[in-house]
Amino acid sequence: MDVRYPARLKSEIVRELKRLELVLEMIETVEAERDAIIKDPRSRHLNADKIKMLARLRAIGPEFATSLTGEVF
């Protein structure tokens, strides 16, 4: 079935998809930076040691360790 959409609607959809791609890229960058804090022994992050210690616990992963450290400590 071939559905025709108005040009304006198509343009809006394309813009929204570009925004989504940008947000996904930004999330990927932030996650890479977060993971680098845990993996890099020379990390200069202010709370790197606390994040690394929390991430070593079995029930706490890198994302929660970073969030917890930022909000609690």
CHARMM-style PDB file with segment names, atoms N, HN, CA, C and O in Angstrom:
ATOM      1  N   MET     1       0.844  -1.159   0.000  1.00  0.00      PROA
ATOM      2  CA  MET     1       0.000   0.000   0.000  1.00  0.00      PROA
ATOM      3  C   MET     1       0.902   1.238   0.000  1.00  0.00      PROA
ATOM      4  O   MET     1       1.758   1.386   0.872  1.00  0.00      PROA
ATOM      5  N   ASP     2       0.714   2.096  -0.946  1.00  0.00      PROA
ATOM      6  HN  ASP     2       0.019   1.976  -1.655  1.00  0.00      PROA
ATOM      7  CA  ASP     2       1.510   3.315  -1.091  1.00  0.00      PROA
ATOM      8  C   ASP     2       0.717   4.493  -0.517  1.00  0.00      PROA
ATOM      9  O   ASP     2      -0.294   4.911  -1.082  1.00  0.00      PROA
ATOM     10  N   VAL     3       1.190   5.015   0.604  1.00  0.00      PROA
ATOM     11  HN  VAL     3       2.012   4.675   1.063  1.00  0.00      PROA
ATOM     12  CA  VAL     3       0.503   6.124   1.259  1.00  0.00      PROA
ATOM     13  C   VAL     3       1.267   7.406   0.965  1.00  0.00      PROA
ATOM     14  O   VAL     3       2.488   7.455   1.111  1.00  0.00      PROA
ATOM     15  N   ARG     4       0.565   8.418   0.560  1.00  0.00      PROA
ATOM     16  HN  ARG     4      -0.427   8.379   0.441  1.00  0.00      PROA
ATOM     17  CA  ARG     4       1.181   9.716   0.270  1.00  0.00      PROA
ATOM     18  C   ARG     4       0.923  10.650   1.451  1.00  0.00      PROA
ATOM     19  O   ARG     4      -0.211  10.809   1.904  1.00  0.00      PROA
ATOM     20  N   TYR     5       1.988  11.253   1.928  1.00  0.00      PROA
ATOM     21  HN  TYR     5       2.908  11.124   1.559  1.00  0.00      PROA
ATOM     22  CA  TYR     5       1.867  12.230   3.022  1.00  0.00      PROA
ATOM     23  C   TYR     5       2.159  13.611   2.476  1.00  0.00      PROA
ATOM     24  O   TYR     5       2.928  13.748   1.525  1.00  0.00      PROA
ATOM     25  N   PRO     6       1.566  14.627   3.053  1.00  0.00      PROA
ATOM     26  CA  PRO     6       1.858  15.994   2.615  1.00  0.00      PROA
ATOM     27  C   PRO     6       3.344  16.314   2.847  1.00  0.00      PROA
ATOM     28  O   PRO     6       3.972  15.803   3.774  1.00  0.00      PROA
ATOM     29  N   ALA     7       3.869  17.157   1.995  1.00  0.00      PROA
ATOM     30  HN  ALA     7       3.359  17.573   1.242  1.00  0.00      PROA
ATOM     31  CA  ALA     7       5.295  17.502   2.053  1.00  0.00      PROA
ATOM     32  C   ALA     7       5.669  18.071   3.421  1.00  0.00      PROA
ATOM     33  O   ALA     7       6.734  17.757   3.953  1.00  0.00      PROA
ATOM     34  N   ARG     8       4.810  18.896   3.985  1.00  0.00      PROA
ATOM     35  HN  ARG     8       3.945  19.151   3.553  1.00  0.00      PROA
ATOM     36  CA  ARG     8       5.097  19.505   5.287  1.00  0.00      PROA
ATOM     37  C   ARG     8       5.218  18.445   6.379  1.00  0.00      PROA
ATOM     38  O   ARG     8       6.099  18.531   7.234  1.00  0.00      PROA
ATOM     39  N   LEU     9       4.342  17.454   6.350  1.00  0.00      PROA
ATOM     40  HN  LEU     9       3.627  17.384   5.655  1.00  0.00      PROA
ATOM     41  CA  LEU     9       4.389  16.375   7.324  1.00  0.00      PROA
ATOM     42  C   LEU     9       5.664  15.550   7.164  1.00  0.00      PROA
ATOM     43  O   LEU     9       6.302  15.185   8.151  1.00  0.00      PROA
ATOM     44  N   LYS    10       6.026  15.264   5.936  1.00  0.00      PROA
ATOM     45  HN  LYS    10       5.508  15.561   5.134  1.00  0.00      PROA
ATOM     46  CA  LYS    10       7.261  14.526   5.672  1.00  0.00      PROA
ATOM     47  C   LYS    10       8.466  15.290   6.222  1.00  0.00      PROA
ATOM     48  O   LYS    10       9.360  14.701   6.829  1.00  0.00      PROA
ATOM     49  N   SER    11       8.480  16.610   6.003  1.00  0.00      PROA
ATOM     50  HN  SER    11       7.754  17.089   5.510  1.00  0.00      PROA
ATOM     51  CA  SER    11       9.582  17.439   6.497  1.00  0.00      PROA
ATOM     52  C   SER    11       9.660  17.411   8.023  1.00  0.00      PROA
ATOM     53  O   SER    11      10.749  17.338   8.593  1.00  0.00      PROA
ATOM     54  N   GLU    12       8.511  17.470   8.675  1.00  0.00      PROA
ATOM     55  HN  GLU    12       7.626  17.529   8.212  1.00  0.00      PROA
ATOM     56  CA  GLU    12       8.481  17.419  10.134  1.00  0.00      PROA
ATOM     57  C   GLU    12       9.002  16.077  10.646  1.00  0.00      PROA
ATOM     58  O   GLU    12       9.739  16.025  11.631  1.00  0.00      PROA
ATOM     59  N   ILE    13       8.624  15.018   9.987  1.00  0.00      PROA
ATOM     60  HN  ILE    13       8.025  15.060   9.187  1.00  0.00      PROA
ATOM     61  CA  ILE    13       9.077  13.686  10.387  1.00  0.00      PROA
ATOM     62  C   ILE    13      10.588  13.579  10.219  1.00  0.00      PROA
ATOM     63  O   ILE    13      11.273  13.040  11.089  1.00  0.00      PROA
ATOM     64  N   VAL    14      11.104  14.084   9.117  1.00  0.00      PROA
ATOM     65  HN  VAL    14      10.547  14.521   8.411  1.00  0.00      PROA
ATOM     66  CA  VAL    14      12.548  14.048   8.875  1.00  0.00      PROA
ATOM     67  C   VAL    14      13.282  14.843   9.955  1.00  0.00      PROA
ATOM     68  O   VAL    14      14.310  14.392  10.461  1.00  0.00      PROA
ATOM     69  N   ARG    15      12.764  16.019  10.311  1.00  0.00      PROA
ATOM     70  HN  ARG    15      11.929  16.385   9.900  1.00  0.00      PROA
ATOM     71  CA  ARG    15      13.390  16.834  11.365  1.00  0.00      PROA
ATOM     72  C   ARG    15      13.370  16.101  12.708  1.00  0.00      PROA
ATOM     73  O   ARG    15      14.360  16.110  13.439  1.00  0.00      PROA
ATOM     74  N   GLU    16      12.256  15.477  13.025  1.00  0.00      PROA
ATOM     75  HN  GLU    16      11.452  15.469  12.431  1.00  0.00      PROA
ATOM     76  CA  GLU    16      12.164  14.743  14.281  1.00  0.00      PROA
ATOM     77  C   GLU    16      13.136  13.569  14.307  1.00  0.00      PROA
ATOM     78  O   GLU    16      13.745  13.288  15.340  1.00  0.00      PROA
ATOM     79  N   LEU    17      13.283  12.890  13.188  1.00  0.00      PROA
ATOM     80  HN  LEU    17      12.788  13.118  12.349  1.00  0.00      PROA
ATOM     81  CA  LEU    17      14.237  11.782  13.122  1.00  0.00      PROA
ATOM     82  C   LEU    17      15.666  12.273  13.306  1.00  0.00      PROA
ATOM     83  O   LEU    17      16.473  11.606  13.954  1.00  0.00      PROA
ATOM     84  N   LYS    18      15.986  13.438  12.740  1.00  0.00      PROA
ATOM     85  HN  LYS    18      15.331  13.980  12.214  1.00  0.00      PROA
ATOM     86  CA  LYS    18      17.324  14.012  12.922  1.00  0.00      PROA
ATOM     87  C   LYS    18      17.563  14.379  14.381  1.00  0.00      PROA
ATOM     88  O   LYS    18      18.653  14.166  14.912  1.00  0.00      PROA
ATOM     89  N   ARG    19      16.536  14.933  15.029  1.00  0.00      PROA
ATOM     90  HN  ARG    19      15.650  15.106  14.599  1.00  0.00      PROA
ATOM     91  CA  ARG    19      16.650  15.256  16.462  1.00  0.00      PROA
ATOM     92  C   ARG    19      16.876  13.977  17.282  1.00  0.00      PROA
ATOM     93  O   ARG    19      17.710  13.945  18.187  1.00  0.00      PROA
ATOM     94  N   LEU    20      16.130  12.943  16.951  1.00  0.00      PROA
ATOM     95  HN  LEU    20      15.453  12.969  16.216  1.00  0.00      PROA
ATOM     96  CA  LEU    20      16.279  11.671  17.652  1.00  0.00      PROA
ATOM     97  C   LEU    20      17.696  11.127  17.485  1.00  0.00      PROA
ATOM     98  O   LEU    20      18.303  10.659  18.449  1.00  0.00      PROA
ATOM     99  N   GLU    21      18.217  11.189  16.268  1.00  0.00      PROA
ATOM    100  HN  GLU    21      17.724  11.569  15.486  1.00  0.00      PROA
ATOM    101  CA  GLU    21      19.578  10.730  16.017  1.00  0.00      PROA
ATOM    102  C   GLU    21      20.583  11.533  16.827  1.00  0.00      PROA
ATOM    103  O   GLU    21      21.537  10.972  17.367  1.00  0.00      PROA
ATOM    104  N   LEU    22      20.380  12.831  16.917  1.00  0.00      PROA
ATOM    105  HN  LEU    22      19.606  13.288  16.478  1.00  0.00      PROA
ATOM    106  CA  LEU    22      21.273  13.682  17.703  1.00  0.00      PROA
ATOM    107  C   LEU    22      21.216  13.319  19.183  1.00  0.00      PROA
ATOM    108  O   LEU    22      22.254  13.235  19.839  1.00  0.00      PROA
ATOM    109  N   VAL    23      20.025  13.104  19.710  1.00  0.00      PROA
ATOM    110  HN  VAL    23      19.182  13.172  19.178  1.00  0.00      PROA
ATOM    111  CA  VAL    23      19.878  12.730  21.116  1.00  0.00      PROA
ATOM    112  C   VAL    23      20.527  11.374  21.378  1.00  0.00      PROA
ATOM    113  O   VAL    23      21.195  11.195  22.396  1.00  0.00      PROA
ATOM    114  N   LEU    24      20.340  10.434  20.481  1.00  0.00      PROA
ATOM    115  HN  LEU    24      19.797  10.580  19.654  1.00  0.00      PROA
ATOM    116  CA  LEU    24      20.960   9.115  20.645  1.00  0.00      PROA
ATOM    117  C   LEU    24      22.485   9.219  20.614  1.00  0.00      PROA
ATOM    118  O   LEU    24      23.169   8.523  21.364  1.00  0.00      PROA
ATOM    119  N   GLU    25      23.015  10.077  19.756  1.00  0.00      PROA
ATOM    120  HN  GLU    25      22.460  10.642  19.146  1.00  0.00      PROA
ATOM    121  CA  GLU    25      24.456  10.327  19.709  1.00  0.00      PROA
ATOM    122  C   GLU    25      24.951  10.909  21.022  1.00  0.00      PROA
ATOM    123  O   GLU    25      25.989  10.500  21.542  1.00  0.00      PROA
ATOM    124  N   MET    26      24.202  11.864  21.554  1.00  0.00      PROA
ATOM    125  HN  MET    26      23.359  12.197  21.131  1.00  0.00      PROA
ATOM    126  CA  MET    26      24.582  12.499  22.808  1.00  0.00      PROA
ATOM    127  C   MET    26      24.564  11.487  23.960  1.00  0.00      PROA
ATOM    128  O   MET    26      25.457  11.491  24.808  1.00  0.00      PROA
ATOM    129  N   ILE    27      23.561  10.635  23.985  1.00  0.00      PROA
ATOM    130  HN  ILE    27      22.837  10.632  23.296  1.00  0.00      PROA
ATOM    131  CA  ILE    27      23.480   9.602  25.017  1.00  0.00      PROA
ATOM    132  C   ILE    27      24.677   8.664  24.909  1.00  0.00      PROA
ATOM    133  O   ILE    27      25.280   8.295  25.917  1.00  0.00      PROA
ATOM    134  N   GLU    28      25.007   8.289  23.703  1.00  0.00      PROA
ATOM    135  HN  GLU    28      24.516   8.588  22.885  1.00  0.00      PROA
ATOM    136  CA  GLU    28      26.147   7.409  23.477  1.00  0.00      PROA
ATOM    137  C   GLU    28      27.441   8.041  23.980  1.00  0.00      PROA
ATOM    138  O   GLU    28      28.272   7.360  24.579  1.00  0.00      PROA
ATOM    139  N   THR    29      27.615   9.337  23.741  1.00  0.00      PROA
ATOM    140  HN  THR    29      26.939   9.890  23.254  1.00  0.00      PROA
ATOM    141  CA  THR    29      28.800  10.050  24.195  1.00  0.00      PROA
ATOM    142  C   THR    29      28.872  10.089  25.720  1.00  0.00      PROA
ATOM    143  O   THR    29      29.929   9.847  26.303  1.00  0.00      PROA
ATOM    144  N   VAL    30      27.755  10.392  26.355  1.00  0.00      PROA
ATOM    145  HN  VAL    30      26.897  10.589  25.881  1.00  0.00      PROA
ATOM    146  CA  VAL    30      27.715  10.458  27.815  1.00  0.00      PROA
ATOM    147  C   VAL    30      27.996   9.083  28.420  1.00  0.00      PROA
ATOM    148  O   VAL    30      28.717   8.976  29.412  1.00  0.00      PROA
ATOM    149  N   GLU    31      27.433   8.042  27.832  1.00  0.00      PROA
ATOM    150  HN  GLU    31      26.847   8.129  27.026  1.00  0.00      PROA
ATOM    151  CA  GLU    31      27.673   6.694  28.334  1.00  0.00      PROA
ATOM    152  C   GLU    31      29.132   6.294  28.171  1.00  0.00      PROA
ATOM    153  O   GLU    31      29.692   5.631  29.044  1.00  0.00      PROA
ATOM    154  N   ALA    32      29.751   6.686  27.071  1.00  0.00      PROA
ATOM    155  HN  ALA    32      29.296   7.225  26.362  1.00  0.00      PROA
ATOM    156  CA  ALA    32      31.171   6.391  26.856  1.00  0.00      PROA
ATOM    157  C   ALA    32      32.029   7.116  27.889  1.00  0.00      PROA
ATOM    158  O   ALA    32      32.986   6.548  28.416  1.00  0.00      PROA
ATOM    159  N   GLU    33      31.687   8.366  28.176  1.00  0.00      PROA
ATOM    160  HN  GLU    33      30.910   8.827  27.748  1.00  0.00      PROA
ATOM    161  CA  GLU    33      32.423   9.118  29.197  1.00  0.00      PROA
ATOM    162  C   GLU    33      32.248   8.462  30.566  1.00  0.00      PROA
ATOM    163  O   GLU    33      33.208   8.342  31.328  1.00  0.00      PROA
ATOM    164  N   ARG    34      31.030   8.039  30.875  1.00  0.00      PROA
ATOM    165  HN  ARG    34      30.250   8.136  30.256  1.00  0.00      PROA
ATOM    166  CA  ARG    34      30.761   7.359  32.145  1.00  0.00      PROA
ATOM    167  C   ARG    34      31.578   6.077  32.254  1.00  0.00      PROA
ATOM    168  O   ARG    34      32.196   5.820  33.287  1.00  0.00      PROA
ATOM    169  N   ASP    35      31.586   5.280  31.202  1.00  0.00      PROA
ATOM    170  HN  ASP    35      31.085   5.489  30.362  1.00  0.00      PROA
ATOM    171  CA  ASP    35      32.338   4.029  31.221  1.00  0.00      PROA
ATOM    172  C   ASP    35      33.834   4.276  31.324  1.00  0.00      PROA
ATOM    173  O   ASP    35      34.552   3.483  31.932  1.00  0.00      PROA
ATOM    174  N   ALA    36      34.310   5.363  30.738  1.00  0.00      PROA
ATOM    175  HN  ALA    36      33.727   6.008  30.244  1.00  0.00      PROA
ATOM    176  CA  ALA    36      35.734   5.686  30.793  1.00  0.00      PROA
ATOM    177  C   ALA    36      36.167   5.997  32.222  1.00  0.00      PROA
ATOM    178  O   ALA    36      37.303   5.707  32.597  1.00  0.00      PROA
ATOM    179  N   ILE    37      35.289   6.578  33.016  1.00  0.00      PROA
ATOM    180  HN  ILE    37      34.366   6.814  32.712  1.00  0.00      PROA
ATOM    181  CA  ILE    37      35.621   6.879  34.416  1.00  0.00      PROA
ATOM    182  C   ILE    37      35.969   5.584  35.149  1.00  0.00      PROA
ATOM    183  O   ILE    37      36.916   5.544  35.934  1.00  0.00      PROA
ATOM    184  N   ILE    38      35.209   4.543  34.891  1.00  0.00      PROA
ATOM    185  HN  ILE    38      34.440   4.575  34.253  1.00  0.00      PROA
ATOM    186  CA  ILE    38      35.413   3.276  35.586  1.00  0.00      PROA
ATOM    187  C   ILE    38      36.616   2.517  35.024  1.00  0.00      PROA
ATOM    188  O   ILE    38      37.363   1.901  35.786  1.00  0.00      PROA
ATOM    189  N   LYS    39      36.812   2.550  33.731  1.00  0.00      PROA
ATOM    190  HN  LYS    39      36.206   3.050  33.113  1.00  0.00      PROA
ATOM    191  CA  LYS    39      37.869   1.764  33.099  1.00  0.00      PROA
ATOM    192  C   LYS    39      39.249   2.410  33.185  1.00  0.00      PROA
ATOM    193  O   LYS    39      40.260   1.712  33.257  1.00  0.00      PROA
ATOM    194  N   ASP    40      39.292   3.734  33.177  1.00  0.00      PROA
ATOM    195  HN  ASP    40      38.470   4.301  33.119  1.00  0.00      PROA
ATOM    196  CA  ASP    40      40.580   4.435  33.155  1.00  0.00      PROA
ATOM    197  C   ASP    40      41.119   4.611  34.573  1.00  0.00      PROA
ATOM    198  O   ASP    40      40.510   5.313  35.380  1.00  0.00      PROA
ATOM    199  N   PRO    41      42.252   3.984  34.887  1.00  0.00      PROA
ATOM    200  CA  PRO    41      42.809   4.127  36.235  1.00  0.00      PROA
ATOM    201  C   PRO    41      43.286   5.558  36.533  1.00  0.00      PROA
ATOM    202  O   PRO    41      43.438   5.924  37.698  1.00  0.00      PROA
ATOM    203  N   ARG    42      43.518   6.349  35.516  1.00  0.00      PROA
ATOM    204  HN  ARG    42      43.395   6.052  34.569  1.00  0.00      PROA
ATOM    205  CA  ARG    42      43.998   7.728  35.707  1.00  0.00      PROA
ATOM    206  C   ARG    42      42.881   8.753  35.515  1.00  0.00      PROA
ATOM    207  O   ARG    42      43.149   9.916  35.211  1.00  0.00      PROA
ATOM    208  N   SER    43      41.648   8.330  35.689  1.00  0.00      PROA
ATOM    209  HN  SER    43      41.430   7.386  35.936  1.00  0.00      PROA
ATOM    210  CA  SER    43      40.521   9.228  35.479  1.00  0.00      PROA
ATOM    211  C   SER    43      40.625  10.446  36.390  1.00  0.00      PROA
ATOM    212  O   SER    43      40.941  10.317  37.573  1.00  0.00      PROA
ATOM    213  N   ARG    44      40.361  11.621  35.841  1.00  0.00      PROA
ATOM    214  HN  ARG    44      40.105  11.725  34.880  1.00  0.00      PROA
ATOM    215  CA  ARG    44      40.450  12.867  36.594  1.00  0.00      PROA
ATOM    216  C   ARG    44      39.089  13.329  37.124  1.00  0.00      PROA
ATOM    217  O   ARG    44      38.973  14.426  37.670  1.00  0.00      PROA
ATOM    218  N   HSD    45      38.093  12.514  36.968  1.00  0.00      PROA
ATOM    219  HN  HSD    45      38.188  11.622  36.525  1.00  0.00      PROA
ATOM    220  CA  HSD    45      36.761  12.874  37.450  1.00  0.00      PROA
ATOM    221  C   HSD    45      36.824  13.088  38.959  1.00  0.00      PROA
ATOM    222  O   HSD    45      37.513  12.358  39.671  1.00  0.00      PROA
ATOM    223  N   LEU    46      36.115  14.075  39.425  1.00  0.00      PROA
ATOM    224  HN  LEU    46      35.555  14.668  38.846  1.00  0.00      PROA
ATOM    225  CA  LEU    46      36.128  14.459  40.831  1.00  0.00      PROA
ATOM    226  C   LEU    46      35.815  13.294  41.772  1.00  0.00      PROA
ATOM    227  O   LEU    46      36.448  13.152  42.818  1.00  0.00      PROA
ATOM    228  N   ASN    47      34.860  12.481  41.408  1.00  0.00      PROA
ATOM    229  HN  ASN    47      34.346  12.597  40.559  1.00  0.00      PROA
ATOM    230  CA  ASN    47      34.428  11.365  42.261  1.00  0.00      PROA
ATOM    231  C   ASN    47      34.772  10.002  41.675  1.00  0.00      PROA
ATOM    232  O   ASN    47      34.083   9.019  41.947  1.00  0.00      PROA
ATOM    233  N   ALA    48      35.815   9.935  40.886  1.00  0.00      PROA
ATOM    234  HN  ALA    48      36.375  10.734  40.664  1.00  0.00      PROA
ATOM    235  CA  ALA    48      36.156   8.683  40.197  1.00  0.00      PROA
ATOM    236  C   ALA    48      36.362   7.533  41.175  1.00  0.00      PROA
ATOM    237  O   ALA    48      35.906   6.419  40.917  1.00  0.00      PROA
ATOM    238  N   ASP    49      37.037   7.782  42.288  1.00  0.00      PROA
ATOM    239  HN  ASP    49      37.407   8.687  42.497  1.00  0.00      PROA
ATOM    240  CA  ASP    49      37.304   6.696  43.237  1.00  0.00      PROA
ATOM    241  C   ASP    49      36.013   6.157  43.846  1.00  0.00      PROA
ATOM    242  O   ASP    49      35.852   4.945  43.992  1.00  0.00      PROA
ATOM    243  N   LYS    50      35.095   7.053  44.200  1.00  0.00      PROA
ATOM    244  HN  LYS    50      35.225   8.037  44.081  1.00  0.00      PROA
ATOM    245  CA  LYS    50      33.821   6.618  44.773  1.00  0.00      PROA
ATOM    246  C   LYS    50      33.008   5.830  43.755  1.00  0.00      PROA
ATOM    247  O   LYS    50      32.405   4.808  44.082  1.00  0.00      PROA
ATOM    248  N   ILE    51      33.000   6.318  42.514  1.00  0.00      PROA
ATOM    249  HN  ILE    51      33.490   7.148  42.248  1.00  0.00      PROA
ATOM    250  CA  ILE    51      32.254   5.632  41.453  1.00  0.00      PROA
ATOM    251  C   ILE    51      32.822   4.238  41.230  1.00  0.00      PROA
ATOM    252  O   ILE    51      32.071   3.273  41.090  1.00  0.00      PROA
ATOM    253  N   LYS    52      34.140   4.131  41.196  1.00  0.00      PROA
ATOM    254  HN  LYS    52      34.751   4.915  41.310  1.00  0.00      PROA
ATOM    255  CA  LYS    52      34.783   2.830  40.974  1.00  0.00      PROA
ATOM    256  C   LYS    52      34.483   1.869  42.117  1.00  0.00      PROA
ATOM    257  O   LYS    52      34.219   0.690  41.878  1.00  0.00      PROA
ATOM    258  N   MET    53      34.519   2.355  43.348  1.00  0.00      PROA
ATOM    259  HN  MET    53      34.733   3.312  43.542  1.00  0.00      PROA
ATOM    260  CA  MET    53      34.226   1.479  44.494  1.00  0.00      PROA
ATOM    261  C   MET    53      32.781   0.984  44.455  1.00  0.00      PROA
ATOM    262  O   MET    53      32.520  -0.196  44.691  1.00  0.00      PROA
ATOM    263  N   LEU    54      31.849   1.879  44.158  1.00  0.00      PROA
ATOM    264  HN  LEU    54      32.061   2.837  43.966  1.00  0.00      PROA
ATOM    265  CA  LEU    54      30.443   1.466  44.073  1.00  0.00      PROA
ATOM    266  C   LEU    54      30.219   0.486  42.930  1.00  0.00      PROA
ATOM    267  O   LEU    54      29.462  -0.474  43.074  1.00  0.00      PROA
ATOM    268  N   ALA    55      30.869   0.722  41.804  1.00  0.00      PROA
ATOM    269  HN  ALA    55      31.483   1.502  41.687  1.00  0.00      PROA
ATOM    270  CA  ALA    55      30.679  -0.136  40.629  1.00  0.00      PROA
ATOM    271  C   ALA    55      31.200  -1.549  40.873  1.00  0.00      PROA
ATOM    272  O   ALA    55      30.784  -2.489  40.195  1.00  0.00      PROA
ATOM    273  N   ARG    56      32.108  -1.706  41.836  1.00  0.00      PROA
ATOM    274  HN  ARG    56      32.446  -0.943  42.387  1.00  0.00      PROA
ATOM    275  CA  ARG    56      32.623  -3.036  42.148  1.00  0.00      PROA
ATOM    276  C   ARG    56      31.603  -3.894  42.888  1.00  0.00      PROA
ATOM    277  O   ARG    56      31.711  -5.120  42.896  1.00  0.00      PROA
ATOM    278  N   LEU    57      30.623  -3.262  43.504  1.00  0.00      PROA
ATOM    279  HN  LEU    57      30.535  -2.266  43.498  1.00  0.00      PROA
ATOM    280  CA  LEU    57      29.597  -4.025  44.206  1.00  0.00      PROA
ATOM    281  C   LEU    57      28.752  -4.804  43.199  1.00  0.00      PROA
ATOM    282  O   LEU    57      28.495  -4.325  42.094  1.00  0.00      PROA
ATOM    283  N   ARG    58      28.338  -5.962  43.572  1.00  0.00      PROA
ATOM    284  HN  ARG    58      28.547  -6.350  44.470  1.00  0.00      PROA
ATOM    285  CA  ARG    58      27.643  -6.864  42.652  1.00  0.00      PROA
ATOM    286  C   ARG    58      26.339  -6.280  42.112  1.00  0.00      PROA
ATOM    287  O   ARG    58      26.035  -6.457  40.932  1.00  0.00      PROA
ATOM    288  N   ALA    59      25.577  -5.603  42.932  1.00  0.00      PROA
ATOM    289  HN  ALA    59      25.824  -5.460  43.890  1.00  0.00      PROA
ATOM    290  CA  ALA    59      24.251  -5.139  42.527  1.00  0.00      PROA
ATOM    291  C   ALA    59      24.252  -3.742  41.893  1.00  0.00      PROA
ATOM    292  O   ALA    59      23.211  -3.258  41.448  1.00  0.00      PROA
ATOM    293  N   ILE    60      25.414  -3.105  41.857  1.00  0.00      PROA
ATOM    294  HN  ILE    60      26.259  -3.498  42.219  1.00  0.00      PROA
ATOM    295  CA  ILE    60      25.464  -1.732  41.342  1.00  0.00      PROA
ATOM    296  C   ILE    60      26.336  -1.689  40.095  1.00  0.00      PROA
ATOM    297  O   ILE    60      27.503  -2.078  40.132  1.00  0.00      PROA
ATOM    298  N   GLY    61      25.772  -1.218  39.000  1.00  0.00      PROA
ATOM    299  HN  GLY    61      24.824  -0.901  38.970  1.00  0.00      PROA
ATOM    300  CA  GLY    61      26.517  -1.101  37.753  1.00  0.00      PROA
ATOM    301  C   GLY    61      27.076   0.304  37.588  1.00  0.00      PROA
ATOM    302  O   GLY    61      26.897   1.153  38.461  1.00  0.00      PROA
ATOM    303  N   PRO    62      27.747   0.550  36.480  1.00  0.00      PROA
ATOM    304  CA  PRO    62      28.379   1.856  36.254  1.00  0.00      PROA
ATOM    305  C   PRO    62      27.395   3.017  36.200  1.00  0.00      PROA
ATOM    306  O   PRO    62      27.695   4.108  36.686  1.00  0.00      PROA
ATOM    307  N   GLU    63      26.225   2.792  35.613  1.00  0.00      PROA
ATOM    308  HN  GLU    63      25.981   1.906  35.218  1.00  0.00      PROA
ATOM    309  CA  GLU    63      25.260   3.875  35.488  1.00  0.00      PROA
ATOM    310  C   GLU    63      24.722   4.288  36.859  1.00  0.00      PROA
ATOM    311  O   GLU    63      24.657   5.476  37.176  1.00  0.00      PROA
ATOM    312  N   PHE    64      24.338   3.296  37.667  1.00  0.00      PROA
ATOM    313  HN  PHE    64      24.391   2.331  37.410  1.00  0.00      PROA
ATOM    314  CA  PHE    64      23.793   3.609  38.984  1.00  0.00      PROA
ATOM    315  C   PHE    64      24.885   4.152  39.910  1.00  0.00      PROA
ATOM    316  O   PHE    64      24.619   5.037  40.723  1.00  0.00      PROA
ATOM    317  N   ALA    65      26.095   3.637  39.795  1.00  0.00      PROA
ATOM    318  HN  ALA    65      26.311   2.918  39.135  1.00  0.00      PROA
ATOM    319  CA  ALA    65      27.204   4.118  40.619  1.00  0.00      PROA
ATOM    320  C   ALA    65      27.474   5.591  40.335  1.00  0.00      PROA
ATOM    321  O   ALA    65      27.693   6.371  41.262  1.00  0.00      PROA
ATOM    322  N   THR    66      27.460   5.974  39.072  1.00  0.00      PROA
ATOM    323  HN  THR    66      27.281   5.340  38.319  1.00  0.00      PROA
ATOM    324  CA  THR    66      27.690   7.367  38.696  1.00  0.00      PROA
ATOM    325  C   THR    66      26.554   8.252  39.172  1.00  0.00      PROA
ATOM    326  O   THR    66      26.799   9.331  39.711  1.00  0.00      PROA
ATOM    327  N   SER    67      25.317   7.817  38.984  1.00  0.00      PROA
ATOM    328  HN  SER    67      25.118   6.940  38.547  1.00  0.00      PROA
ATOM    329  CA  SER    67      24.157   8.603  39.424  1.00  0.00      PROA
ATOM    330  C   SER    67      24.140   8.737  40.939  1.00  0.00      PROA
ATOM    331  O   SER    67      23.932   9.830  41.464  1.00  0.00      PROA
ATOM    332  N   LEU    68      24.352   7.654  41.629  1.00  0.00      PROA
ATOM    333  HN  LEU    68      24.520   6.766  41.202  1.00  0.00      PROA
ATOM    334  CA  LEU    68      24.334   7.666  43.081  1.00  0.00      PROA
ATOM    335  C   LEU    68      25.414   8.596  43.632  1.00  0.00      PROA
ATOM    336  O   LEU    68      25.158   9.373  44.552  1.00  0.00      PROA
ATOM    337  N   THR    69      26.591   8.517  43.082  1.00  0.00      PROA
ATOM    338  HN  THR    69      26.798   7.886  42.334  1.00  0.00      PROA
ATOM    339  CA  THR    69      27.681   9.366  43.536  1.00  0.00      PROA
ATOM    340  C   THR    69      27.368  10.833  43.278  1.00  0.00      PROA
ATOM    341  O   THR    69      27.629  11.684  44.128  1.00  0.00      PROA
ATOM    342  N   GLY    70      26.824  11.127  42.138  1.00  0.00      PROA
ATOM    343  HN  GLY    70      26.612  10.435  41.447  1.00  0.00      PROA
ATOM    344  CA  GLY    70      26.500  12.511  41.810  1.00  0.00      PROA
ATOM    345  C   GLY    70      25.393  13.090  42.676  1.00  0.00      PROA
ATOM    346  O   GLY    70      25.397  14.284  42.976  1.00  0.00      PROA
ATOM    347  N   GLU    71      24.454  12.259  43.076  1.00  0.00      PROA
ATOM    348  HN  GLU    71      24.451  11.289  42.833  1.00  0.00      PROA
ATOM    349  CA  GLU    71      23.309  12.747  43.839  1.00  0.00      PROA
ATOM    350  C   GLU    71      23.497  12.670  45.344  1.00  0.00      PROA
ATOM    351  O   GLU    71      22.938  13.486  46.077  1.00  0.00      PROA
ATOM    352  N   VAL    72      24.269  11.708  45.816  1.00  0.00      PROA
ATOM    353  HN  VAL    72      24.723  11.044  45.220  1.00  0.00      PROA
ATOM    354  CA  VAL    72      24.408  11.505  47.251  1.00  0.00      PROA
ATOM    355  C   VAL    72      25.697  12.123  47.793  1.00  0.00      PROA
ATOM    356  O   VAL    72      25.683  12.794  48.825  1.00  0.00      PROA
ATOM    357  N   PHE    73      26.791  11.898  47.103  1.00  0.00      PROA
ATOM    358  HN  PHE    73      26.802  11.353  46.264  1.00  0.00      PROA
ATOM    359  CA  PHE    73      28.065  12.403  47.601  1.00  0.00      PROA
ATOM    360  C   PHE    73      28.310  13.763  47.033  1.00  0.00      PROA
ATOM    361  OT1 PHE    73      29.336  14.379  47.325  1.00  0.00      PROA
TER     362      PHE     73
END
